[in-house]
Amino acid sequence: MKKLILLSFFLGAFLTSNAQPVLSFQKTYGGTLHEYILKTIPTADGGFAFTGYTESSDGDLTVNKGGSDLWVGKANAAGTIEWSKSFGGTADEEGFDLVQLSGGGYIVCGWTDSGDGDVTGHHGTSNSDLWVLRLSANGTLLDNECFGGTSDDEADAIRLASANLMFVAGTSYSTDGDVSGSHGNYNPEVWVIKIDTSLNLLGQKCVGGTEYEEAMDLVVTADGGCAVVGRSYSADGDVTGYHAGSDLLIAKLSSTLSVEWAKCYGGSETEEGNSIVQLADQSYVVLGYTSTHNNGDVTGHHGSQGSDDFWLLKIASNGTLNSAACYGGSGDDQANGLTSCLDGGFTMCGLTNSTDGDVSGFHAAFFEPDIWVAKVNAAGALLWQRCCGGTGQDESFRVYEESNNVYVVCGFTYSADYDVTGWKGDADGWILKVTGSAGFSDNSETSSISFSPNPASSVIYLNDNAVDYLRISDISGATIVERSHPENAFMLPELSSGIYILELGKEGQRSRHQLAIVKH
């Protein structure tokens, strides 16, 4: 009996330890003043590029052109800066998103208040224009263009629709210049433009109603159009389904920028959408946050009314809400970045001030948030989570999957302790990699293909003579052994104690199991 208890304890311990994600890489970028990294993308050479803004002229920066500059950098696979450049004029600029072109160059979008320096064609006086830059592979400015009118306009997201066509989503207060079709009342609207890689304006569309709209993210859809996510206060114009406060807004546009539908999701308080992906069946998964305590479309909210939870929605291709789930604790948890994963799950990032509920490992004091990274499976079940940061303010904006279960997160940090090393002063741009567990569903109880014992030491016994495939991999998914038509008494290779993935197959069926190895 003591031996059985010991084996159960070991199995539980290995399951717990292997399920915990680790911070496998972190590096700060910037100088002694304020830097934020708002978007990071993988590059064709295995490294990454990023954009955001900077106030510094030291450290990783060589010049500041005035106020905050739009900042673009490129690092190699080890995270070492290859080039880092600031762009702008004597006023303020920020970069929000970028894409890499097939020839190795980049298109970057954001906004500018300047009419001098690197900026040409600015429309207003002291107002911002949506700003798009074309850079060479080494960061040289090749071209730039301002889009907008005489009020404030900005870009939040850019996506390639084809080799030479792009959608840009942002927010506009203007009713002149490049902007037409505004719904009025001097409130901002979602503004979507279509441009080519030579930065020519090919089309534009205002989306919204008579109240306030704002765009946060964009995805190119399978039909050649796009879907934009953000928030809305309107109950008229293009917008349907408004609840109260600000609602999460999704707008679907055709390839010619006609509005096909624009729908609100939320409850009685504040909702905002910050990231969107489209799945193979043309449905959408959307991430934002909600402060509604369980009314309207919101259920499972963790905190009191007014506190924020991560909010993950699954939306049909026609805009019908299929499901929505809250993640977080009793503090404020605000979600920004979402990526779909190779195993069918989703990884989210943002910030947290919680120390309970779904959140553990919080580093800082209240009002000094941590970056929060969490992964769910395809059904929305929470697989793992990690707080990243120190005792200062830490926030993240975007995440992508670099390789199986390795996630690259970008943001900023004011911390110089715990997870953060190399802090340069004030706020640094911060890029980190979180390596999680495999995140698969163990179907050992439902599959007709099973084995024993589990835990095992040197041999497992298959319960079916028709098993024609066996594969054992480690928790990261790397194959250790693979066999066709394995013996029913299968001798295990020399393995250390721990949790492994066992895949078994017969007649086109496949099952996956957690296999615990315990060495005596």
C-alpha positions in Angstrom: 0.0 0.0 0.0 2.8 2.4 0.8 4.3 1.7 -2.6 1.1 2.6 -4.4 0.8 5.8 -2.5 4.4 6.7 -3.4 3.8 6.1 -7.1 0.6 8.2 -7.0 2.6 11.0 -5.3 5.3 10.8 -8.0 2.7 10.9 -10.8 1.0 14.0 -9.3 4.3 15.7 -8.7 5.5 15.1 -12.3 2.2 16.2 -13.7 2.3 19.4 -11.7 5.9 20.3 -12.5 5.7 19.6 -16.2 2.5 21.6 -16.5 4.2 24.7 -15.3 5.5 27.0 -18.1 8.9 28.5 -17.8 10.4 31.8 -18.8 13.0 30.5 -21.4 14.2 33.9 -22.7 13.9 37.5 -21.7 15.7 40.6 -22.8 15.2 44.3 -22.4 15.6 46.8 -25.2 16.0 50.6 -25.3 17.8 53.3 -23.5 17.6 55.3 -20.2 14.2 56.9 -21.0 10.8 55.4 -22.0 10.5 52.6 -24.6 7.5 50.4 -25.3 7.4 47.5 -27.8 3.9 47.1 -29.1 4.3 44.4 -31.8 6.8 41.7 -32.5 6.8 39.4 -35.5 9.0 36.4 -36.5 11.3 37.1 -39.4 12.3 34.7 -42.2 15.8 34.2 -40.8 14.6 32.9 -37.5 14.9 36.1 -35.6 12.3 38.8 -34.9 11.4 42.4 -35.7 9.5 44.8 -33.5 8.0 48.2 -33.4 6.9 50.6 -30.8 8.2 54.0 -29.6 11.2 55.4 -27.9 12.3 58.6 -26.1 16.0 57.6 -25.8 19.2 58.5 -27.7 21.4 56.0 -25.9 21.6 52.3 -25.3 20.1 50.5 -28.3 19.2 53.9 -29.8 21.5 56.5 -31.4 19.3 59.5 -32.0 16.0 61.0 -30.8 14.4 63.4 -33.3 12.0 65.0 -30.8 9.5 63.8 -28.2 8.7 60.1 -28.8 9.9 58.5 -32.0 8.5 55.6 -33.9 10.9 52.7 -33.2 11.7 49.7 -35.3 14.3 47.0 -34.5 15.5 43.7 -35.8 17.1 41.0 -33.6 18.7 37.6 -34.6 17.5 34.2 -33.3 19.5 34.7 -30.1 17.8 38.0 -29.4 20.8 40.2 -30.2 20.0 43.5 -31.8 21.1 43.7 -35.5 19.7 47.2 -36.1 17.5 49.6 -34.1 16.2 52.8 -35.7 14.0 55.7 -34.7 11.8 57.6 -37.2 9.8 60.9 -36.9 10.0 64.6 -36.6 10.1 67.2 -33.8 6.7 66.1 -32.4 5.6 62.6 -31.3 5.3 59.4 -33.2 4.4 55.8 -32.3 4.6 52.5 -34.2 1.8 49.9 -33.6 2.3 47.1 -36.2 4.5 45.8 -38.9 4.7 43.1 -41.6 7.7 41.7 -43.4 7.6 41.6 -47.2 8.8 38.7 -49.3 12.0 40.6 -50.3 12.9 41.1 -46.7 11.8 44.7 -46.2 9.1 45.9 -43.8 5.9 48.0 -43.8 5.3 49.7 -40.5 2.2 51.6 -39.4 1.4 53.9 -36.5 0.8 57.7 -36.2 2.7 61.0 -36.3 2.1 64.5 -35.0 5.1 65.9 -37.0 5.3 67.7 -40.3 9.1 67.6 -40.5 12.0 65.3 -40.2 11.2 61.9 -41.8 7.5 62.8 -42.2 6.0 63.9 -45.5 2.5 64.8 -46.5 1.1 65.5 -43.0 -2.5 66.8 -43.2 -3.2 68.6 -40.0 -1.4 71.2 -37.8 -1.1 69.8 -34.3 -3.1 66.7 -34.9 -2.0 63.1 -35.7 -2.0 61.4 -39.1 -2.1 57.7 -39.7 1.5 57.0 -40.8 2.8 54.1 -42.9 6.6 53.6 -43.6 8.3 51.3 -46.0 11.8 50.1 -44.8 14.5 48.0 -46.4 15.7 44.7 -44.9 18.3 46.7 -42.9 15.9 49.3 -41.6 16.6 52.1 -44.1 13.6 54.4 -44.7 12.6 54.0 -48.4 9.2 55.7 -48.4 6.5 57.0 -46.0 3.0 58.3 -46.4 0.5 60.1 -44.2 -3.1 59.3 -44.4 -6.0 61.1 -42.8 -7.5 64.6 -42.4 -7.2 67.6 -40.2 -8.2 65.9 -37.0 -6.6 62.9 -35.2 -6.0 59.7 -37.2 -4.0 56.7 -36.2 -3.2 53.1 -37.3 -3.4 50.1 -35.0 -3.0 47.1 -37.3 -1.7 46.2 -40.7 -2.0 42.9 -42.7 -0.9 41.7 -46.1 -3.9 40.7 -48.2 -1.6 39.6 -51.1 2.0 40.2 -52.2 1.4 43.8 -52.8 -1.9 44.7 -51.2 -2.6 45.6 -47.5 -5.4 46.4 -45.2 -4.7 49.0 -42.4 -7.2 49.4 -39.5 -7.2 52.4 -37.2 -9.2 55.2 -35.7 -10.2 58.5 -37.3 -11.7 61.8 -35.9 -11.5 63.4 -39.4 -14.2 64.2 -41.9 -12.0 65.6 -44.7 -8.8 64.8 -46.5 -8.5 61.1 -47.2 -11.5 60.4 -44.8 -15.1 60.2 -46.0 -18.3 58.5 -44.9 -18.0 59.5 -41.2 -21.3 59.0 -39.2 -20.8 62.4 -37.5 -21.0 64.0 -34.1 -17.2 64.6 -34.0 -16.7 61.2 -32.5 -14.0 58.8 -33.7 -14.8 55.9 -36.0 -13.1 52.7 -37.0 -11.2 53.6 -40.2 -10.0 50.9 -42.6 -7.8 51.7 -45.6 -6.5 49.6 -48.5 -3.1 50.4 -49.8 -0.4 48.8 -52.0 3.2 48.3 -51.0 4.1 51.5 -52.8 1.9 53.2 -50.2 -0.8 54.3 -52.7 -4.3 54.7 -51.2 -6.7 52.3 -53.0 -9.8 52.6 -50.8 -11.1 53.6 -47.4 -14.1 53.0 -45.2 -15.5 54.5 -42.0 -17.3 52.0 -39.8 -19.4 52.9 -36.8 -22.3 55.0 -35.6 -22.9 58.4 -34.1 -21.0 57.6 -30.9 -17.4 56.5 -30.2 -15.7 53.6 -32.1 -12.1 52.5 -32.0 -10.2 49.8 -33.9 -7.6 47.6 -32.1 -6.8 44.6 -34.5 -7.4 43.2 -37.9 -7.4 39.9 -39.7 -7.5 39.2 -43.4 -10.4 36.8 -44.1 -10.5 33.7 -46.3 -12.8 35.5 -48.8 -10.3 38.3 -49.4 -11.9 40.8 -47.1 -11.1 41.6 -43.5 -12.5 41.6 -40.0 -11.7 44.4 -37.5 -12.1 44.2 -33.7 -12.3 47.1 -31.2 -15.0 48.8 -29.2 -18.1 50.8 -29.8 -20.6 53.0 -27.9 -23.0 53.2 -30.8 -26.5 51.7 -31.4 -27.0 53.0 -34.9 -25.2 53.4 -38.2 -23.3 50.2 -39.1 -23.5 48.9 -35.5 -26.1 46.4 -34.2 -26.6 44.7 -30.8 -25.3 47.4 -28.5 -25.6 46.7 -24.8 -24.3 49.6 -22.6 -21.0 51.3 -21.8 -18.4 50.3 -24.4 -19.1 47.0 -26.2 -16.6 44.8 -27.9 -17.1 45.4 -31.6 -16.4 43.1 -34.6 -16.9 44.5 -38.1 -16.6 42.3 -41.2 -15.7 44.0 -44.5 -15.6 42.7 -48.0 -12.5 42.9 -50.3 -13.9 46.2 -51.6 -14.4 47.5 -48.0 -18.2 47.2 -47.9 -19.5 46.6 -44.4 -21.1 43.1 -44.3 -21.9 43.2 -40.6 -20.8 45.0 -37.5 -21.9 43.6 -34.2 -21.5 44.4 -30.5 -20.9 41.9 -27.7 -20.9 42.6 -24.0 -23.0 43.6 -21.0 -23.8 46.5 -18.7 -20.2 47.7 -18.2 -17.0 48.0 -20.3 -15.9 45.6 -23.0 -13.1 46.0 -25.5 -11.7 43.7 -28.2 -8.0 43.7 -28.8 -7.1 40.7 -30.9 -8.8 38.5 -33.5 -7.9 35.3 -35.5 -9.9 33.4 -38.1 -10.0 29.6 -38.0 -10.1 27.2 -41.0 -13.9 27.0 -40.8 -14.0 30.8 -41.2 -15.2 31.3 -37.7 -13.4 33.8 -35.4 -11.8 33.7 -32.0 -11.6 37.1 -30.4 -9.8 38.2 -27.2 -10.5 41.3 -25.2 -11.6 42.1 -21.7 -14.8 42.7 -19.8 -15.8 44.4 -16.5 -19.4 43.2 -16.6 -20.3 40.9 -13.7 -22.4 38.2 -15.4 -25.0 39.8 -17.5 -25.6 40.2 -21.2 -23.1 38.0 -23.1 -20.8 37.7 -20.0 -20.7 34.7 -17.7 -18.1 33.4 -15.3 -16.7 36.8 -14.4 -14.3 36.5 -11.5 -14.2 39.9 -9.8 -16.7 42.5 -8.7 -18.6 44.6 -11.1 -16.1 47.0 -12.7 -13.0 44.8 -12.4 -11.6 43.4 -15.6 -11.3 39.8 -16.8 -9.7 38.4 -19.9 -12.6 37.6 -22.3 -12.3 35.0 -25.0 -15.1 34.7 -27.6 -15.8 32.2 -30.4 -17.8 33.8 -33.2 -19.4 32.2 -36.2 -18.6 33.5 -39.7 -21.9 35.4 -39.7 -21.2 37.1 -36.4 -23.3 34.8 -34.2 -21.8 34.4 -30.7 -21.1 30.7 -30.1 -19.4 30.9 -26.7 -17.6 33.3 -24.3 -15.4 32.6 -21.3 -13.7 34.8 -18.6 -10.2 34.2 -17.2 -8.5 36.0 -14.3 -9.0 36.8 -10.7 -10.5 39.4 -8.4 -8.1 42.2 -9.6 -7.9 43.8 -13.0 -6.9 41.4 -15.8 -6.7 43.1 -19.2 -6.1 41.1 -22.3 -4.3 42.3 -25.4 -2.7 39.6 -27.5 -3.9 36.3 -28.9 -2.4 33.6 -31.1 -3.8 30.3 -32.4 -1.5 27.4 -31.5 -0.2 24.4 -33.5 -2.1 22.0 -31.2 -5.4 23.7 -31.7 -5.4 25.8 -28.5 -5.0 29.5 -28.0 -2.4 31.6 -26.0 -3.3 34.9 -24.5 -1.3 37.8 -23.1 -2.0 41.0 -21.3 -1.7 42.3 -17.7 -2.9 41.2 -14.3 -3.3 42.7 -10.9 -4.8 39.5 -9.5 -3.4 37.0 -6.9 -6.3 34.5 -7.0 -8.8 32.8 -9.3 -6.9 31.6 -12.4 -3.8 33.7 -11.5 -0.9 32.6 -9.4 2.7 33.8 -9.1 2.0 37.6 -9.0 5.2 39.5 -8.4 4.3 43.1 -7.7 2.2 45.4 -5.5 -1.3 46.5 -6.4 -1.4 49.0 -9.3 1.9 47.6 -10.5 0.7 44.9 -12.9 2.5 41.8 -14.1 2.4 40.5 -17.6 0.0 37.5 -17.7 0.4 34.7 -20.2 -2.2 31.9 -20.3 -3.0 29.0 -22.6 -6.3 27.3 -23.2 -7.2 24.3 -25.3 -9.6 24.3 -28.2 -12.5 24.0 -25.9 -11.4 26.9 -23.8 -10.1 25.0 -20.7 -7.2 26.7 -19.0 -4.1 24.6 -19.5 -1.4 26.8 -17.8 -0.7 30.4 -16.9 2.3 32.4 -15.8 2.9 35.8 -14.3 6.0 37.5 -15.7 7.7 40.6 -14.4 9.0 42.2 -11.2 7.9 44.7 -8.6 7.5 47.5 -11.2 4.8 47.9 -13.8 4.9 45.2 -16.5 2.5 44.9 -19.5 2.3 42.9 -22.7 0.6 43.6 -26.0 1.1 40.8 -28.5 2.1 37.1 -28.6 3.0 34.6 -31.3 4.0 30.9 -31.3 7.7 30.6 -32.4 7.7 26.8 -32.3 5.6 24.1 -30.7 4.6 25.5 -27.2 7.2 28.3 -27.3 5.5 31.7 -27.2 7.1 35.1 -27.9 5.6 38.0 -25.9 6.3 41.7 -26.2 5.6 44.7 -24.0 7.4 46.9 -21.6 8.8 46.7 -18.0 9.6 49.2 -15.3 11.1 46.3 -13.2 14.7 45.5 -12.4 14.1 42.3 -10.3 12.6 38.8 -10.4 12.1 37.9 -14.1 13.7 41.1 -15.4 17.5 41.5 -16.0 19.3 44.2 -18.0 16.9 47.0 -17.1 18.2 50.2 -18.6 16.0 52.8 -16.9 12.4 54.1 -16.8 10.4 51.8 -19.1 12.3 49.3 -21.3 10.9 47.4 -24.3 10.7 43.8 -23.1 10.6 40.6 -25.2 10.2 37.3 -23.5 9.6 33.7 -24.4 7.4 31.4 -22.4 7.7 27.7 -22.9 4.6 25.8 -21.9 3.6 22.2 -21.6 2.2 20.3 -24.6 -1.4 21.0 -23.8 -3.1 18.0 -25.3 -6.2 16.1 -24.2 -5.5 12.8 -22.5 -8.1 10.4 -23.9 -6.9 7.3 -22.1 -10.2 6.8 -20.4 -12.3 7.1 -23.6 -10.2 5.3 -26.2 -10.5 1.6 -26.9 -6.7 1.5 -27.3 -5.2 1.4 -23.8 -2.1 0.1 -22.0 -0.8 -0.8 -18.6 0.8 -0.1 -16.2 0.8 3.7 -15.7 3.2 4.7 -14.1 5.6 2.3 -15.8 9.3 1.6 -15.4 10.7 -0.6 -18.2 7.7 -2.2 -20.1 4.1 -1.4 -21.0 1.4 -3.9 -22.1 -0.9 -3.0 -25.0 -4.5 -4.3 -24.6 -5.1 -4.7 -28.3 -3.3 -7.1 -30.8 -4.3 -4.7 -33.7 -2.2 -1.8 -32.6 -0.2 -0.8 -35.6 1.5 2.4 -34.5 3.3 3.6 -31.3 5.1 6.8 -30.7 6.6 8.2 -27.4 7.7 11.8 -27.2 8.8 14.1 -24.5 6.5 16.9 -23.1 7.7 19.3 -25.7 6.6 17.0 -28.5 10.1 15.7 -29.6 10.0 12.1 -30.7 11.9 9.6 -28.6 10.8 6.3 -30.2 8.4 5.4 -33.0 7.3 1.9 -34.0 5.0 0.3 -36.6 3.2 -2.9 -35.3 4.8 -2.8 -31.9 4.9 -5.9 -29.7 2.1 -6.2 -27.1 4.8 -6.3 -24.4 6.6 -3.2 -25.5 10.0 -2.6 -23.9 10.6 1.0 -23.1 13.8 2.8 -24.1 16.0 4.1 -21.3 13.9 7.1 -20.0 14.3 9.4 -17.0 11.5 9.6 -14.5 8.9 12.1 -15.8 5.8 12.6 -17.9 5.8 11.6 -21.6 3.3 11.5 -24.5 2.3 8.1 -25.7 0.4 7.9 -29.1 -1.2 4.6 -30.1 -3.0 3.8 -33.4 -5.0 1.2 -35.2 -7.1 1.1 -38.4 -6.8 4.9 -38.8 -7.6 5.7 -35.2 -5.2 7.6 -32.9 -5.2 8.1 -29.2 -2.9 10.2 -27.0 -2.0 9.4 -23.4 0.1 10.8 -20.6 2.7 8.1 -19.7 4.4 8.5 -16.3 7.9 6.9 -16.0 9.0 6.2 -12.4 12.5 4.7 -11.9 12.9 2.8 -8.6 
